[in-house]
Amino acid sequence: MPSLAALAERERKHGLRVIAANYRESVDAVRGFLASSPLALDVALDSNGAAAKALDVHAFPSTVAIARDGRIRFVVMGECDWSDARSRSWLDELLGKRD
């Protein structure tokens, strides 16, 4: 999560928006987690798992990159260092070359 939060801050000026989705947890459980581990990201609730099913996510954590046209561009299953060269190449594809 810290890597995603740093990515969101770094790429916000290029139009990237990062939303954390919580899978099948109650509102109270999510609030409790956020109270003990503040997160600088918007958090969406997927309380019944419908969003994960629609996005074909089966492993957690997963990152789904959705382009401005609404199409899925790539999916990363598992943790990822969002500052390394590999992930930057994915972001270049998604956002175009940036400063």
NORRALIN-V891927 format. One record per helix or strand of 3 or more residues. SS is the DSSP state (H for helix, E for strand). FROM is the first residue (numbers start at 1). TO is the last residue. Records with the same first field share a line. If there is no record, write none. Layout:
SS: FROM-TO  FROM-TO
This chain:
H: 2-14  27-36  50-54  85-95
E: 19-23  42-46  62-66  72-77
